[in-house]
Amino acid sequence: MRVSDGQNSLAEKEILMKRYSPEQIVSKLRQADVELGKGHTVKEVCRKIEVTEQTYYRWRQKYGGMSPGLVKELKTFQRENHRLRKIIADQRIDLEIMKEAIAYDSKNS
């Protein structure tokens, strides 16, 4: 039995925190569907695609039924949404500055 000193090695952290791109996730979900179709349990499938059951179900909820093309489209929309939110935030700041300037001018006039 291994005693942990509370610190994980770099390799252990990489295993614990591995990130997958949406395209890789869709691929793994498709692989999981094939394995489930062969009669394997979710637990066995998760072990084979190297993710936890919790991650599998989270991915299934978010990406289930998506094709790789839809994933790319989703990423494009998310980037555009982020860009537009940034523009709106900048405009709100500009508006607040203008309101303060008008209020200052009206007090000093």
CYANA upper distance limits for C-alpha pairs under 8 A (distance plus 0.5 A):
  8 ASN  CA     12 GLU  CA      6.34
  8 ASN  CA     13 LYS  CA      6.66
  9 SER  CA     13 LYS  CA      6.80
 10 LEU  CA     14 GLU  CA      6.73
 11 ALA  CA     15 ILE  CA      6.82
 12 GLU  CA     16 LEU  CA      6.63
 13 LYS  CA     17 MET  CA      6.36
 14 GLU  CA     18 LYS  CA      6.03
 20 TYR  CA     24 GLN  CA      6.30
 20 TYR  CA     25 ILE  CA      6.69
 21 SER  CA     25 ILE  CA      6.78
 22 PRO  CA     26 VAL  CA      6.73
 22 PRO  CA     71 VAL  CA      6.91
 23 GLU  CA     27 SER  CA      6.75
 23 GLU  CA     68 PRO  CA      6.29
 23 GLU  CA     71 VAL  CA      7.15
 23 GLU  CA     72 LYS  CA      8.35
 24 GLN  CA     28 LYS  CA      6.65
 25 ILE  CA     29 LEU  CA      6.63
 25 ILE  CA     59 TRP  CA      7.68
 25 ILE  CA     63 TYR  CA      8.25
 26 VAL  CA     30 ARG  CA      6.68
 26 VAL  CA     63 TYR  CA      7.14
 26 VAL  CA     64 GLY  CA      8.21
 26 VAL  CA     66 MET  CA      7.49
 26 VAL  CA     67 SER  CA      7.57
 26 VAL  CA     68 PRO  CA      7.21
 27 SER  CA     31 GLN  CA      6.73
 28 LYS  CA     32 ALA  CA      6.58
 28 LYS  CA     49 ILE  CA      6.85
 29 LEU  CA     33 ASP  CA      6.68
 29 LEU  CA     56 TYR  CA      8.30
 29 LEU  CA     59 TRP  CA      8.28
 29 LEU  CA     60 ARG  CA      7.65
 29 LEU  CA     64 GLY  CA      7.97
 30 ARG  CA     34 VAL  CA      6.90
 31 GLN  CA     35 GLU  CA      6.86
 31 GLN  CA     49 ILE  CA      8.16
 32 ALA  CA     36 LEU  CA      6.51
 32 ALA  CA     45 VAL  CA      6.35
 32 ALA  CA     46 CYS  CA      8.04
 32 ALA  CA     49 ILE  CA      7.64
 33 ASP  CA     37 GLY  CA      6.53
 34 VAL  CA     38 LYS  CA      6.94
 35 GLU  CA     39 GLY  CA      7.28
 35 GLU  CA     40 HIS  CA      6.36
 35 GLU  CA     45 VAL  CA      6.82
 36 LEU  CA     40 HIS  CA      5.50
 36 LEU  CA     41 THR  CA      6.90
 36 LEU  CA     42 VAL  CA      7.46
 36 LEU  CA     45 VAL  CA      7.47
 40 HIS  CA     44 GLU  CA      6.71
 40 HIS  CA     45 VAL  CA      6.99
 41 THR  CA     45 VAL  CA      6.71
 42 VAL  CA     46 CYS  CA      6.49
 42 VAL  CA     53 GLU  CA      7.78
 43 LYS  CA     47 ARG  CA      6.82
 43 LYS  CA     53 GLU  CA      7.08
 44 GLU  CA     48 LYS  CA      6.77
 45 VAL  CA     49 ILE  CA      6.74
 46 CYS  CA     50 GLU  CA      6.30
 46 CYS  CA     51 VAL  CA      5.78
 46 CYS  CA     52 THR  CA      6.41
 46 CYS  CA     53 GLU  CA      6.45
 46 CYS  CA     56 TYR  CA      7.35
 47 ARG  CA     51 VAL  CA      6.84
 47 ARG  CA     52 THR  CA      7.80
 51 VAL  CA     55 THR  CA      6.69
 51 VAL  CA     56 TYR  CA      7.04
 52 THR  CA     56 TYR  CA      6.74
 53 GLU  CA     57 TYR  CA      6.71
 54 GLN  CA     58 ARG  CA      6.65
 55 THR  CA     59 TRP  CA      6.49
 56 TYR  CA     60 ARG  CA      6.51
 57 TYR  CA     61 GLN  CA      6.61
 58 ARG  CA     62 LYS  CA      6.78
 59 TRP  CA     63 TYR  CA      6.05
 59 TRP  CA     64 GLY  CA      7.41
 60 ARG  CA     64 GLY  CA      4.92
 63 TYR  CA     71 VAL  CA      8.48
 66 MET  CA     70 LEU  CA      6.37
 66 MET  CA     71 VAL  CA      7.07
 67 SER  CA     71 VAL  CA      6.93
 68 PRO  CA     72 LYS  CA      6.92
 69 GLY  CA     73 GLU  CA      6.81
 70 LEU  CA     74 LEU  CA      6.53
 71 VAL  CA     75 LYS  CA      6.73
 72 LYS  CA     76 THR  CA      6.75
 73 GLU  CA     77 PHE  CA      6.73
 74 LEU  CA     78 GLN  CA      6.63
 75 LYS  CA     79 ARG  CA      6.72
 76 THR  CA     80 GLU  CA      6.75
 77 PHE  CA     81 ASN  CA      6.47
 78 GLN  CA     82 HIS  CA      6.63
 79 ARG  CA     83 ARG  CA      6.72
 80 GLU  CA     84 LEU  CA      6.67
 81 ASN  CA     85 ARG  CA      6.61
 82 HIS  CA     86 LYS  CA      6.77
 83 ARG  CA     87 ILE  CA      6.92
 84 LEU  CA     88 ILE  CA      6.74
 85 ARG  CA     89 ALA  CA      6.66
 86 LYS  CA     90 ASP  CA      6.75
 87 ILE  CA     91 GLN  CA      6.71
 88 ILE  CA     92 ARG  CA      6.69
 89 ALA  CA     93 ILE  CA      6.90
 90 ASP  CA     94 ASP  CA      6.80
 91 GLN  CA     95 LEU  CA      6.59
 92 ARG  CA     96 GLU  CA      6.69
 93 ILE  CA     97 ILE  CA      6.75
 94 ASP  CA     98 MET  CA      6.75
 95 LEU  CA     99 LYS  CA      6.68
 96 GLU  CA    100 GLU  CA      6.69
 97 ILE  CA    101 ALA  CA      6.67
 98 MET  CA    102 ILE  CA      6.63
 99 LYS  CA    103 ALA  CA      6.62
100 GLU  CA    104 TYR  CA      6.56
101 ALA  CA    105 ASP  CA      6.59
102 ILE  CA    106 SER  CA      6.62
103 ALA  CA    107 LYS  CA      6.79
104 TYR  CA    108 ASN  CA      6.83
105 ASP  CA    109 SER  CA      6.51
